[in-house]
Amino acid sequence: MNVMHYKDYTARIEYDDEDEIFFGKIADISDGVGFHADTVVDLKVAFHEAVDDYIETCTKIGKQPQKPYSGKMMFRVKPEIHRRAALAAERAGKSLNQWAEEALDKAAG
């Protein structure tokens, strides 16, 4: 996966062959913040500017900038599902957290 990181934000990067540009979008927040450039070097600069501008704009309008997801998930499942997941993790030689992360990553594509 093509990603960039800056100030705890992550951007997913793609290339548009028709327009011959790189473009990205800040991931893990619902506010739509995108950027683009012709070169990788310029794309990195554009990403940093997009993050800084997003934070500055939020401050100006009195809005708290969204933060990327923490990686902590808390949810409830039926006891039988919990048991089967724990057994599957044990059979795979993994902790339940490791097993669940891989299963969620695979399901989320």
C-alpha positions as CSV (number, residue, x, y, z in Angstrom):
1,M,0.0,0.0,0.0
2,N,1.3,3.4,-0.9
3,V,1.1,5.7,2.2
4,M,2.8,8.8,3.7
5,H,2.9,9.8,7.3
6,Y,3.1,13.3,8.9
7,K,2.1,14.6,12.3
8,D,0.2,11.3,13.2
9,Y,-1.8,11.5,10.0
10,T,-1.6,9.0,7.2
11,A,-2.4,9.6,3.6
12,R,-3.2,6.9,0.9
13,I,-1.4,7.7,-2.3
14,E,-2.5,6.8,-5.9
15,Y,-1.3,7.7,-9.4
16,D,-3.6,8.9,-12.2
17,D,-2.0,7.7,-15.4
18,E,-4.4,9.8,-17.6
19,D,-3.6,13.1,-15.9
20,E,-0.1,12.0,-14.9
21,I,-0.3,13.1,-11.3
22,F,0.0,11.6,-7.9
23,F,-2.9,12.3,-5.5
24,G,-3.6,11.5,-2.0
25,K,-6.2,11.8,0.7
26,I,-5.8,11.9,4.5
27,A,-7.0,8.5,5.8
28,D,-8.7,7.7,9.1
29,I,-10.7,11.0,9.3
30,S,-14.1,11.7,7.9
31,D,-13.2,15.3,6.8
32,G,-12.2,15.1,3.2
33,V,-8.7,16.4,2.8
34,G,-6.9,15.7,-0.5
35,F,-3.9,16.9,-2.3
36,H,-2.0,16.2,-5.6
37,A,1.4,16.9,-7.3
38,D,3.4,15.9,-10.4
39,T,6.3,14.4,-8.5
40,V,6.8,12.4,-5.3
41,V,8.9,15.1,-3.8
42,D,6.2,17.7,-4.5
43,L,3.5,15.3,-3.3
44,K,5.2,15.0,0.1
45,V,5.3,18.8,0.4
46,A,1.6,19.0,-0.7
47,F,0.7,16.4,1.9
48,H,2.5,18.3,4.7
49,E,0.8,21.6,3.6
50,A,-2.6,19.9,3.5
51,V,-2.2,18.6,7.1
52,D,-0.9,21.9,8.3
53,D,-3.7,23.8,6.5
54,Y,-6.4,21.4,7.9
55,I,-5.2,21.9,11.4
56,E,-4.9,25.7,11.0
57,T,-8.4,25.9,9.3
58,C,-10.0,23.9,12.1
59,T,-8.4,26.2,14.7
60,K,-9.6,29.3,12.9
61,I,-13.2,28.1,12.8
62,G,-13.1,26.7,16.4
63,K,-13.4,23.1,15.4
64,Q,-11.3,20.3,16.9
65,P,-9.3,18.7,14.1
66,Q,-10.2,15.0,13.7
67,K,-7.5,12.7,15.0
68,P,-6.6,9.4,13.3
69,Y,-8.0,6.3,14.8
70,S,-6.2,5.2,17.9
71,G,-6.1,1.5,17.0
72,K,-8.1,0.6,20.1
73,M,-11.5,-1.1,19.5
74,M,-14.0,-2.2,22.0
75,F,-17.0,-4.2,20.9
76,R,-19.2,-7.0,22.2
77,V,-19.8,-10.3,20.5
78,K,-21.9,-13.3,21.5
79,P,-20.0,-15.7,23.9
80,E,-20.0,-18.5,21.3
81,I,-18.3,-16.2,18.7
82,H,-15.7,-15.1,21.4
83,R,-15.0,-18.8,22.1
84,R,-14.6,-19.8,18.5
85,A,-12.4,-16.8,17.8
86,A,-10.2,-17.6,20.8
87,L,-9.8,-21.2,19.6
88,A,-9.0,-20.1,16.1
89,A,-6.3,-17.8,17.4
90,E,-4.9,-20.5,19.6
91,R,-4.8,-22.9,16.6
92,A,-3.0,-20.3,14.6
93,G,-0.5,-19.7,17.3
94,K,-1.5,-16.1,17.8
95,S,-3.0,-14.0,20.5
96,L,-6.7,-13.1,20.1
97,N,-5.7,-9.5,19.3
98,Q,-3.2,-10.6,16.6
99,W,-5.8,-13.0,15.1
100,A,-8.6,-10.4,15.2
101,E,-6.4,-7.7,13.6
102,E,-5.6,-10.0,10.7
103,A,-9.2,-11.1,10.3
104,L,-10.4,-7.5,10.3
105,D,-7.7,-6.3,8.0
106,K,-8.5,-9.1,5.5
107,A,-12.3,-8.3,5.7
108,A,-11.7,-4.6,5.3
109,G,-9.6,-5.1,2.2
